[in-house]
Amino acid sequence: MIETGEKAPQFTLPDQDGNDVSLSDLAGKTVVLYFYPKAERKG
């Protein structure tokens, strides 16, 4: 688990257009990551 203040590990995810974006592509930019549970879960 990442603790507050720790750097995030390197990863690559698809953007809204399906293009791969890695964390290093966003270096120097403000980034907000939002994680949420699967749609089938309550909460």
mmCIF entry with sequence, helices, sheets and N, C-alpha, C, O atoms, coordinates in Angstrom:
data_MODEL
# 
_entry.id   MODEL 
# 
_entity.id                         1 
_entity.type                       polymer 
_entity.pdbx_number_of_molecules   1 
# 
_entity_poly.entity_id                      1 
_entity_poly.type                           'polypeptide(L)' 
_entity_poly.nstd_linkage                   no 
_entity_poly.nstd_monomer                   no 
_entity_poly.pdbx_seq_one_letter_code       MIETGEKAPQFTLPDQDGNDVSLSDLAGKTVVLYFYPKAERKG 
_entity_poly.pdbx_seq_one_letter_code_can   MIETGEKAPQFTLPDQDGNDVSLSDLAGKTVVLYFYPKAERKG 
_entity_poly.pdbx_strand_id                 A 
# 
loop_
_entity_poly_seq.entity_id 
_entity_poly_seq.num 
_entity_poly_seq.mon_id 
_entity_poly_seq.hetero 
1 1  MET n 
1 2  ILE n 
1 3  GLU n 
1 4  THR n 
1 5  GLY n 
1 6  GLU n 
1 7  LYS n 
1 8  ALA n 
1 9  PRO n 
1 10 GLN n 
1 11 PHE n 
1 12 THR n 
1 13 LEU n 
1 14 PRO n 
1 15 ASP n 
1 16 GLN n 
1 17 ASP n 
1 18 GLY n 
1 19 ASN n 
1 20 ASP n 
1 21 VAL n 
1 22 SER n 
1 23 LEU n 
1 24 SER n 
1 25 ASP n 
1 26 LEU n 
1 27 ALA n 
1 28 GLY n 
1 29 LYS n 
1 30 THR n 
1 31 VAL n 
1 32 VAL n 
1 33 LEU n 
1 34 TYR n 
1 35 PHE n 
1 36 TYR n 
1 37 PRO n 
1 38 LYS n 
1 39 ALA n 
1 40 GLU n 
1 41 ARG n 
1 42 LYS n 
1 43 GLY n 
# 
_struct_asym.id          A 
_struct_asym.entity_id   1 
# 
_struct_conf.conf_type_id            HELX_P 
_struct_conf.id                      HELX_P1 
_struct_conf.pdbx_PDB_helix_id       AA1 
_struct_conf.beg_label_comp_id       LEU 
_struct_conf.beg_label_asym_id       A 
_struct_conf.beg_label_seq_id        23 
_struct_conf.pdbx_beg_PDB_ins_code   ? 
_struct_conf.end_label_comp_id       LEU 
_struct_conf.end_label_asym_id       A 
_struct_conf.end_label_seq_id        26 
_struct_conf.pdbx_end_PDB_ins_code   ? 
_struct_conf.beg_auth_comp_id        LEU 
_struct_conf.beg_auth_asym_id        A 
_struct_conf.beg_auth_seq_id         23 
_struct_conf.end_auth_comp_id        LEU 
_struct_conf.end_auth_asym_id        A 
_struct_conf.end_auth_seq_id         26 
_struct_conf.pdbx_PDB_helix_class    5 
_struct_conf.details                 ? 
_struct_conf.pdbx_PDB_helix_length   4 
# 
_struct_conf_type.id          HELX_P 
_struct_conf_type.criteria    ? 
_struct_conf_type.reference   ? 
# 
_struct_sheet.id               AA1 
_struct_sheet.type             ? 
_struct_sheet.number_strands   2 
_struct_sheet.details          ? 
# 
_struct_sheet_order.sheet_id     AA1 
_struct_sheet_order.range_id_1   1 
_struct_sheet_order.range_id_2   2 
_struct_sheet_order.offset       ? 
_struct_sheet_order.sense        anti-parallel 
# 
loop_
_struct_sheet_range.sheet_id 
_struct_sheet_range.id 
_struct_sheet_range.beg_label_comp_id 
_struct_sheet_range.beg_label_asym_id 
_struct_sheet_range.beg_label_seq_id 
_struct_sheet_range.pdbx_beg_PDB_ins_code 
_struct_sheet_range.end_label_comp_id 
_struct_sheet_range.end_label_asym_id 
_struct_sheet_range.end_label_seq_id 
_struct_sheet_range.pdbx_end_PDB_ins_code 
_struct_sheet_range.beg_auth_comp_id 
_struct_sheet_range.beg_auth_asym_id 
_struct_sheet_range.beg_auth_seq_id 
_struct_sheet_range.end_auth_comp_id 
_struct_sheet_range.end_auth_asym_id 
_struct_sheet_range.end_auth_seq_id 
AA1 1 THR A 12 ? PRO A 14 ? THR A 12 PRO A 14 
AA1 2 ASP A 20 ? SER A 22 ? ASP A 20 SER A 22 
# 
loop_
_atom_site.group_PDB 
_atom_site.id 
_atom_site.type_symbol 
_atom_site.label_atom_id 
_atom_site.label_alt_id 
_atom_site.label_comp_id 
_atom_site.label_asym_id 
_atom_site.label_entity_id 
_atom_site.label_seq_id 
_atom_site.pdbx_PDB_ins_code 
_atom_site.Cartn_x 
_atom_site.Cartn_y 
_atom_site.Cartn_z 
_atom_site.occupancy 
_atom_site.B_iso_or_equiv 
_atom_site.pdbx_formal_charge 
_atom_site.auth_seq_id 
_atom_site.auth_comp_id 
_atom_site.auth_asym_id 
_atom_site.auth_atom_id 
_atom_site.pdbx_PDB_model_num 
ATOM 1   N N  . MET A 1 1  ? 0.845   -1.173 0.000   1.00 0.00 ? 1  MET A N  1 
ATOM 2   C CA . MET A 1 1  ? 0.000   0.000  0.000   1.00 0.00 ? 1  MET A CA 1 
ATOM 3   C C  . MET A 1 1  ? 0.891   1.237  0.000   1.00 0.00 ? 1  MET A C  1 
ATOM 4   O O  . MET A 1 1  ? 1.912   1.277  0.686   1.00 0.00 ? 1  MET A O  1 
ATOM 5   N N  . ILE A 1 2  ? 0.507   2.221  -0.756  1.00 0.00 ? 2  ILE A N  1 
ATOM 6   C CA . ILE A 1 2  ? 1.234   3.486  -0.808  1.00 0.00 ? 2  ILE A CA 1 
ATOM 7   C C  . ILE A 1 2  ? 0.766   4.355  0.345   1.00 0.00 ? 2  ILE A C  1 
ATOM 8   O O  . ILE A 1 2  ? -0.434  4.509  0.577   1.00 0.00 ? 2  ILE A O  1 
ATOM 9   N N  . GLU A 1 3  ? 1.705   4.911  1.051   1.00 0.00 ? 3  GLU A N  1 
ATOM 10  C CA . GLU A 1 3  ? 1.391   5.804  2.161   1.00 0.00 ? 3  GLU A CA 1 
ATOM 11  C C  . GLU A 1 3  ? 1.389   7.253  1.669   1.00 0.00 ? 3  GLU A C  1 
ATOM 12  O O  . GLU A 1 3  ? 1.997   7.566  0.646   1.00 0.00 ? 3  GLU A O  1 
ATOM 13  N N  . THR A 1 4  ? 0.719   8.112  2.386   1.00 0.00 ? 4  THR A N  1 
ATOM 14  C CA . THR A 1 4  ? 0.685   9.534  2.061   1.00 0.00 ? 4  THR A CA 1 
ATOM 15  C C  . THR A 1 4  ? 2.108   10.064 1.960   1.00 0.00 ? 4  THR A C  1 
ATOM 16  O O  . THR A 1 4  ? 2.930   9.822  2.845   1.00 0.00 ? 4  THR A O  1 
ATOM 17  N N  . GLY A 1 5  ? 2.396   10.778 0.894   1.00 0.00 ? 5  GLY A N  1 
ATOM 18  C CA . GLY A 1 5  ? 3.710   11.371 0.693   1.00 0.00 ? 5  GLY A CA 1 
ATOM 19  C C  . GLY A 1 5  ? 4.675   10.497 -0.094  1.00 0.00 ? 5  GLY A C  1 
ATOM 20  O O  . GLY A 1 5  ? 5.720   10.978 -0.533  1.00 0.00 ? 5  GLY A O  1 
ATOM 21  N N  . GLU A 1 6  ? 4.344   9.217  -0.283  1.00 0.00 ? 6  GLU A N  1 
ATOM 22  C CA . GLU A 1 6  ? 5.207   8.329  -1.061  1.00 0.00 ? 6  GLU A CA 1 
ATOM 23  C C  . GLU A 1 6  ? 4.978   8.552  -2.549  1.00 0.00 ? 6  GLU A C  1 
ATOM 24  O O  . GLU A 1 6  ? 3.886   8.935  -2.970  1.00 0.00 ? 6  GLU A O  1 
ATOM 25  N N  . LYS A 1 7  ? 6.018   8.309  -3.338  1.00 0.00 ? 7  LYS A N  1 
ATOM 26  C CA . LYS A 1 7  ? 5.872   8.383  -4.784  1.00 0.00 ? 7  LYS A CA 1 
ATOM 27  C C  . LYS A 1 7  ? 5.117   7.156  -5.277  1.00 0.00 ? 7  LYS A C  1 
ATOM 28  O O  . LYS A 1 7  ? 5.274   6.056  -4.746  1.00 0.00 ? 7  LYS A O  1 
ATOM 29  N N  . ALA A 1 8  ? 4.305   7.362  -6.291  1.00 0.00 ? 8  ALA A N  1 
ATOM 30  C CA . ALA A 1 8  ? 3.552   6.256  -6.886  1.00 0.00 ? 8  ALA A CA 1 
ATOM 31  C C  . ALA A 1 8  ? 4.490   5.400  -7.732  1.00 0.00 ? 8  ALA A C  1 
ATOM 32  O O  . ALA A 1 8  ? 5.433   5.925  -8.324  1.00 0.00 ? 8  ALA A O  1 
ATOM 33  N N  . PRO A 1 9  ? 4.249   4.102  -7.797  1.00 0.00 ? 9  PRO A N  1 
ATOM 34  C CA . PRO A 1 9  ? 5.058   3.244  -8.672  1.00 0.00 ? 9  PRO A CA 1 
ATOM 35  C C  . PRO A 1 9  ? 4.734   3.535  -10.138 1.00 0.00 ? 9  PRO A C  1 
ATOM 36  O O  . PRO A 1 9  ? 3.664   4.060  -10.446 1.00 0.00 ? 9  PRO A O  1 
ATOM 37  N N  . GLN A 1 10 ? 5.643   3.199  -11.028 1.00 0.00 ? 10 GLN A N  1 
ATOM 38  C CA . GLN A 1 10 ? 5.430   3.388  -12.463 1.00 0.00 ? 10 GLN A CA 1 
ATOM 39  C C  . GLN A 1 10 ? 4.284   2.481  -12.923 1.00 0.00 ? 10 GLN A C  1 
ATOM 40  O O  . GLN A 1 10 ? 4.216   1.313  -12.540 1.00 0.00 ? 10 GLN A O  1 
ATOM 41  N N  . PHE A 1 11 ? 3.393   3.027  -13.742 1.00 0.00 ? 11 PHE A N  1 
ATOM 42  C CA . PHE A 1 11 ? 2.300   2.240  -14.306 1.00 0.00 ? 11 PHE A CA 1 
ATOM 43  C C  . PHE A 1 11 ? 1.852   2.866  -15.612 1.00 0.00 ? 11 PHE A C  1 
ATOM 44  O O  . PHE A 1 11 ? 2.162   4.022  -15.898 1.00 0.00 ? 11 PHE A O  1 
ATOM 45  N N  . THR A 1 12 ? 1.124   2.095  -16.399 1.00 0.00 ? 12 THR A N  1 
ATOM 46  C CA . THR A 1 12 ? 0.560   2.559  -17.664 1.00 0.00 ? 12 THR A CA 1 
ATOM 47  C C  . THR A 1 12 ? -0.911  2.163  -17.695 1.00 0.00 ? 12 THR A C  1 
ATOM 48  O O  . THR A 1 12 ? -1.265  1.026  -17.382 1.00 0.00 ? 12 THR A O  1 
ATOM 49  N N  . LEU A 1 13 ? -1.766  3.116  -18.079 1.00 0.00 ? 13 LEU A N  1 
ATOM 50  C CA . LEU A 1 13 ? -3.208  2.889  -18.159 1.00 0.00 ? 13 LEU A CA 1 
ATOM 51  C C  . LEU A 1 13 ? -3.747  3.527  -19.438 1.00 0.00 ? 13 LEU A C  1 
ATOM 52  O O  . LEU A 1 13 ? -3.136  4.458  -19.963 1.00 0.00 ? 13 LEU A O  1 
ATOM 53  N N  . PRO A 1 14 ? -4.880  3.044  -19.946 1.00 0.00 ? 14 PRO A N  1 
ATOM 54  C CA . PRO A 1 14 ? -5.477  3.685  -21.113 1.00 0.00 ? 14 PRO A CA 1 
ATOM 55  C C  . PRO A 1 14 ? -6.190  4.979  -20.714 1.00 0.00 ? 14 PRO A C  1 
ATOM 56  O O  . PRO A 1 14 ? -6.800  5.063  -19.648 1.00 0.00 ? 14 PRO A O  1 
ATOM 57  N N  . ASP A 1 15 ? -6.102  5.985  -21.592 1.00 0.00 ? 15 ASP A N  1 
ATOM 58  C CA . ASP A 1 15 ? -6.843  7.219  -21.346 1.00 0.00 ? 15 ASP A CA 1 
ATOM 59  C C  . ASP A 1 15 ? -8.247  7.089  -21.927 1.00 0.00 ? 15 ASP A C  1 
ATOM 60  O O  . ASP A 1 15 ? -8.637  6.009  -22.372 1.00 0.00 ? 15 ASP A O  1 
ATOM 61  N N  . GLN A 1 16 ? -9.001  8.174  -21.926 1.00 0.00 ? 16 GLN A N  1 
ATOM 62  C CA . GLN A 1 16 ? -10.393 8.141  -22.381 1.00 0.00 ? 16 GLN A CA 1 
ATOM 63  C C  . GLN A 1 16 ? -10.525 7.797  -23.861 1.00 0.00 ? 16 GLN A C  1 
ATOM 64  O O  . GLN A 1 16 ? -11.604 7.424  -24.320 1.00 0.00 ? 16 GLN A O  1 
ATOM 65  N N  . ASP A 1 17 ? -9.418  7.925  -24.617 1.00 0.00 ? 17 ASP A N  1 
ATOM 66  C CA . ASP A 1 17 ? -9.442  7.600  -26.042 1.00 0.00 ? 17 ASP A CA 1 
ATOM 67  C C  . ASP A 1 17 ? -8.813  6.240  -26.341 1.00 0.00 ? 17 ASP A C  1 
ATOM 68  O O  . ASP A 1 17 ? -8.698  5.848  -27.502 1.00 0.00 ? 17 ASP A O  1 
ATOM 69  N N  . GLY A 1 18 ? -8.406  5.520  -25.288 1.00 0.00 ? 18 GLY A N  1 
ATOM 70  C CA . GLY A 1 18 ? -7.807  4.207  -25.469 1.00 0.00 ? 18 GLY A CA 1 
ATOM 71  C C  . GLY A 1 18 ? -6.306  4.221  -25.682 1.00 0.00 ? 18 GLY A C  1 
ATOM 72  O O  . GLY A 1 18 ? -5.703  3.170  -25.903 1.00 0.00 ? 18 GLY A O  1 
ATOM 73  N N  . ASN A 1 19 ? -5.688  5.405  -25.620 1.00 0.00 ? 19 ASN A N  1 
ATOM 74  C CA . ASN A 1 19 ? -4.236  5.515  -25.776 1.00 0.00 ? 19 ASN A CA 1 
ATOM 75  C C  . ASN A 1 19 ? -3.546  5.239  -24.448 1.00 0.00 ? 19 ASN A C  1 
ATOM 76  O O  . ASN A 1 19 ? -4.009  5.688  -23.400 1.00 0.00 ? 19 ASN A O  1 
ATOM 77  N N  . ASP A 1 20 ? -2.433  4.497  -24.488 1.00 0.00 ? 20 ASP A N  1 
ATOM 78  C CA . ASP A 1 20 ? -1.689  4.219  -23.268 1.00 0.00 ? 20 ASP A CA 1 
ATOM 79  C C  . ASP A 1 20 ? -0.987  5.475  -22.768 1.00 0.00 ? 20 ASP A C  1 
ATOM 80  O O  . ASP A 1 20 ? -0.347  6.189  -23.540 1.00 0.00 ? 20 ASP A O  1 
ATOM 81  N N  . VAL A 1 21 ? -1.113  5.736  -21.483 1.00 0.00 ? 21 VAL A N  1 
ATOM 82  C CA . VAL A 1 21 ? -0.446  6.860  -20.828 1.00 0.00 ? 21 VAL A CA 1 
ATOM 83  C C  . VAL A 1 21 ? 0.264   6.304  -19.605 1.00 0.00 ? 21 VAL A C  1 
ATOM 84  O O  . VAL A 1 21 ? -0.350  5.639  -18.771 1.00 0.00 ? 21 VAL A O  1 
ATOM 85  N N  . SER A 1 22 ? 1.560   6.579  -19.500 1.00 0.00 ? 22 SER A N  1 
ATOM 86  C CA . SER A 1 22 ? 2.297   6.118  -18.326 1.00 0.00 ? 22 SER A CA 1 
ATOM 87  C C  . SER A 1 22 ? 2.482   7.290  -17.367 1.00 0.00 ? 22 SER A C  1 
ATOM 88  O O  . SER A 1 22 ? 2.381   8.455  -17.751 1.00 0.00 ? 22 SER A O  1 
ATOM 89  N N  . LEU A 1 23 ? 2.751   6.956  -16.142 1.00 0.00 ? 23 LEU A N  1 
ATOM 90  C CA . LEU A 1 23 ? 2.945   7.991  -15.135 1.00 0.00 ? 23 LEU A CA 1 
ATOM 91  C C  . LEU A 1 23 ? 4.090   8.914  -15.533 1.00 0.00 ? 23 LEU A C  1 
ATOM 92  O O  . LEU A 1 23 ? 4.020   10.119 -15.292 1.00 0.00 ? 23 LEU A O  1 
ATOM 93  N N  . SER A 1 24 ? 5.133   8.373  -16.134 1.00 0.00 ? 24 SER A N  1 
ATOM 94  C CA . SER A 1 24 ? 6.268   9.206  -16.546 1.00 0.00 ? 24 SER A CA 1 
ATOM 95  C C  . SER A 1 24 ? 5.874   10.205 -17.638 1.00 0.00 ? 24 SER A C  1 
ATOM 96  O O  . SER A 1 24 ? 6.517   11.247 -17.766 1.00 0.00 ? 24 SER A O  1 
ATOM 97  N N  . ASP A 1 25 ? 4.839   9.914  -18.423 1.00 0.00 ? 25 ASP A N  1 
ATOM 98  C CA . ASP A 1 25 ? 4.343   10.861 -19.435 1.00 0.00 ? 25 ASP A CA 1 
ATOM 99  C C  . ASP A 1 25 ? 3.775   12.120 -18.782 1.00 0.00 ? 25 ASP A C  1 
ATOM 100 O O  . ASP A 1 25 ? 3.693   13.173 -19.413 1.00 0.00 ? 25 ASP A O  1 
ATOM 101 N N  . LEU A 1 26 ? 3.390   12.003 -17.530 1.00 0.00 ? 26 LEU A N  1 
ATOM 102 C CA . LEU A 1 26 ? 2.737   13.105 -16.827 1.00 0.00 ? 26 LEU A CA 1 
ATOM 103 C C  . LEU A 1 26 ? 3.686   13.857 -15.898 1.00 0.00 ? 26 LEU A C  1 
ATOM 104 O O  . LEU A 1 26 ? 3.248   14.702 -15.118 1.00 0.00 ? 26 LEU A O  1 
ATOM 105 N N  . ALA A 1 27 ? 4.970   13.559 -15.975 1.00 0.00 ? 27 ALA A N  1 
ATOM 106 C CA . ALA A 1 27 ? 5.960   14.203 -15.104 1.00 0.00 ? 27 ALA A CA 1 
ATOM 107 C C  . ALA A 1 27 ? 5.871   15.720 -15.232 1.00 0.00 ? 27 ALA A C  1 
ATOM 108 O O  . ALA A 1 27 ? 5.818   16.255 -16.340 1.00 0.00 ? 27 ALA A O  1 
ATOM 109 N N  . GLY A 1 28 ? 5.854   16.405 -14.100 1.00 0.00 ? 28 GLY A N  1 
ATOM 110 C CA . GLY A 1 28 ? 5.795   17.861 -14.071 1.00 0.00 ? 28 GLY A CA 1 
ATOM 111 C C  . GLY A 1 28 ? 4.391   18.426 -14.173 1.00 0.00 ? 28 GLY A C  1 
ATOM 112 O O  . GLY A 1 28 ? 4.212   19.643 -14.134 1.00 0.00 ? 28 GLY A O  1 
ATOM 113 N N  . LYS A 1 29 ? 3.391   17.565 -14.301 1.00 0.00 ? 29 LYS A N  1 
ATOM 114 C CA . LYS A 1 29 ? 2.006   18.012 -14.401 1.00 0.00 ? 29 LYS A CA 1 
ATOM 115 C C  . LYS A 1 29 ? 1.256   17.639 -13.127 1.00 0.00 ? 29 LYS A C  1 
ATOM 116 O O  . LYS A 1 29 ? 1.628   16.693 -12.432 1.00 0.00 ? 29 LYS A O  1 
ATOM 117 N N  . THR A 1 30 ? 0.212   18.378 -12.830 1.00 0.00 ? 30 THR A N  1 
ATOM 118 C CA . THR A 1 30 ? -0.650  18.029 -11.705 1.00 0.00 ? 30 THR A CA 1 
ATOM 119 C C  . THR A 1 30 ? -1.549  16.886 -12.144 1.00 0.00 ? 30 THR A C  1 
ATOM 120 O O  . THR A 1 30 ? -2.203  16.966 -13.184 1.00 0.00 ? 30 THR A O  1 
ATOM 121 N N  . VAL A 1 31 ? -1.582  15.820 -11.350 1.00 0.00 ? 31 VAL A N  1 
ATOM 122 C CA . VAL A 1 31 ? -2.349  14.629 -11.696 1.00 0.00 ? 31 VAL A CA 1 
ATOM 123 C C  . VAL A 1 31 ? -3.225  14.243 -10.517 1.00 0.00 ? 31 VAL A C  1 
ATOM 124 O O  . VAL A 1 31 ? -2.757  14.191 -9.379  1.00 0.00 ? 31 VAL A O  1 
ATOM 125 N N  . VAL A 1 32 ? -4.484  13.973 -10.787 1.00 0.00 ? 32 VAL A N  1 
ATOM 126 C CA . VAL A 1 32 ? -5.397  13.462 -9.767  1.00 0.00 ? 32 VAL A CA 1 
ATOM 127 C C  . VAL A 1 32 ? -5.857  12.085 -10.232 1.00 0.00 ? 32 VAL A C  1 
ATOM 128 O O  . VAL A 1 32 ? -6.416  11.942 -11.319 1.00 0.00 ? 32 VAL A O  1 
ATOM 129 N N  . LEU A 1 33 ? -5.617  11.078 -9.401  1.00 0.00 ? 33 LEU A N  1 
ATOM 130 C CA . LEU A 1 33 ? -6.081  9.725  -9.697  1.00 0.00 ? 33 LEU A CA 1 
ATOM 131 C C  . LEU A 1 33 ? -7.250  9.413  -8.794  1.00 0.00 ? 33 LEU A C  1 
ATOM 132 O O  . LEU A 1 33 ? -7.193  9.638  -7.585  1.00 0.00 ? 33 LEU A O  1 
ATOM 133 N N  . TYR A 1 34 ? -8.301  8.901  -9.377  1.00 0.00 ? 34 TYR A N  1 
ATOM 134 C CA . TYR A 1 34 ? -9.489  8.558  -8.608  1.00 0.00 ? 34 TYR A CA 1 
ATOM 135 C C  . TYR A 1 34 ? -9.758  7.078  -8.818  1.00 0.00 ? 34 TYR A C  1 
ATOM 136 O O  . TYR A 1 34 ? -9.935  6.627  -9.950  1.00 0.00 ? 34 TYR A O  1 
ATOM 137 N N  . PHE A 1 35 ? -9.789  6.328  -7.737  1.00 0.00 ? 35 PHE A N  1 
ATOM 138 C CA . PHE A 1 35 ? -10.069 4.900  -7.796  1.00 0.00 ? 35 PHE A CA 1 
ATOM 139 C C  . PHE A 1 35 ? -11.419 4.645  -7.152  1.00 0.00 ? 35 PHE A C  1 
ATOM 140 O O  . PHE A 1 35 ? -11.757 5.270  -6.147  1.00 0.00 ? 35 PHE A O  1 
ATOM 141 N N  . TYR A 1 36 ? -12.185 3.738  -7.717  1.00 0.00 ? 36 TYR A N  1 
ATOM 142 C CA . TYR A 1 36 ? -13.492 3.411  -7.164  1.00 0.00 ? 36 TYR A CA 1 
ATOM 143 C C  . TYR A 1 36 ? -13.740 1.917  -7.339  1.00 0.00 ? 36 TYR A C  1 
ATOM 144 O O  . TYR A 1 36 ? -13.135 1.288  -8.207  1.00 0.00 ? 36 TYR A O  1 
ATOM 145 N N  . PRO A 1 37 ? -14.618 1.348  -6.531  1.00 0.00 ? 37 PRO A N  1 
ATOM 146 C CA . PRO A 1 37 ? -14.902 -0.086 -6.632  1.00 0.00 ? 37 PRO A CA 1 
ATOM 147 C C  . PRO A 1 37 ? -15.665 -0.403 -7.912  1.00 0.00 ? 37 PRO A C  1 
ATOM 148 O O  . PRO A 1 37 ? -16.223 0.486  -8.556  1.00 0.00 ? 37 PRO A O  1 
ATOM 149 N N  . LYS A 1 38 ? -15.680 -1.667 -8.263  1.00 0.00 ? 38 LYS A N  1 
ATOM 150 C CA . LYS A 1 38 ? -16.437 -2.102 -9.438  1.00 0.00 ? 38 LYS A CA 1 
ATOM 151 C C  . LYS A 1 38 ? -17.892 -1.668 -9.329  1.00 0.00 ? 38 LYS A C  1 
ATOM 152 O O  . LYS A 1 38 ? -18.423 -1.540 -8.226  1.00 0.00 ? 38 LYS A O  1 
ATOM 153 N N  . ALA A 1 39 ? -18.530 -1.446 -10.456 1.00 0.00 ? 39 ALA A N  1 
ATOM 154 C CA . ALA A 1 39 ? -19.917 -0.978 -10.484 1.00 0.00 ? 39 ALA A CA 1 
ATOM 155 C C  . ALA A 1 39 ? -20.874 -1.957 -9.813  1.00 0.00 ? 39 ALA A C  1 
ATOM 156 O O  . ALA A 1 39 ? -21.921 -1.549 -9.311  1.00 0.00 ? 39 ALA A O  1 
ATOM 157 N N  . GLU A 1 40 ? -20.528 -3.247 -9.798  1.00 0.00 ? 40 GLU A N  1 
ATOM 158 C CA . GLU A 1 40 ? -21.423 -4.238 -9.205  1.00 0.00 ? 40 GLU A CA 1 
ATOM 159 C C  . GLU A 1 40 ? -21.400 -4.219 -7.677  1.00 0.00 ? 40 GLU A C  1 
ATOM 160 O O  . GLU A 1 40 ? -22.260 -4.826 -7.039  1.00 0.00 ? 40 GLU A O  1 
ATOM 161 N N  . ARG A 1 41 ? -20.447 -3.542 -7.100  1.00 0.00 ? 41 ARG A N  1 
ATOM 162 C CA . ARG A 1 41 ? -20.343 -3.521 -5.640  1.00 0.00 ? 41 ARG A CA 1 
ATOM 163 C C  . ARG A 1 41 ? -21.203 -2.428 -5.042  1.00 0.00 ? 41 ARG A C  1 
ATOM 164 O O  . ARG A 1 41 ? -21.417 -1.378 -5.648  1.00 0.00 ? 41 ARG A O  1 
ATOM 165 N N  . LYS A 1 42 ? -21.692 -2.691 -3.847  1.00 0.00 ? 42 LYS A N  1 
ATOM 166 C CA . LYS A 1 42 ? -22.437 -1.665 -3.122  1.00 0.00 ? 42 LYS A CA 1 
ATOM 167 C C  . LYS A 1 42 ? -21.453 -0.720 -2.467  1.00 0.00 ? 42 LYS A C  1 
ATOM 168 O O  . LYS A 1 42 ? -20.339 -1.112 -2.119  1.00 0.00 ? 42 LYS A O  1 
ATOM 169 N N  . GLY A 1 43 ? -21.870 0.546  -2.296  1.00 0.00 ? 43 GLY A N  1 
ATOM 170 C CA . GLY A 1 43 ? -21.016 1.461  -1.574  1.00 0.00 ? 43 GLY A CA 1 
ATOM 171 C C  . GLY A 1 43 ? -20.766 2.678  -2.249  1.00 0.00 ? 43 GLY A C  1 
ATOM 172 O O  . GLY A 1 43 ? -20.052 3.536  -1.731  1.00 0.00 ? 43 GLY A O  1 
# 
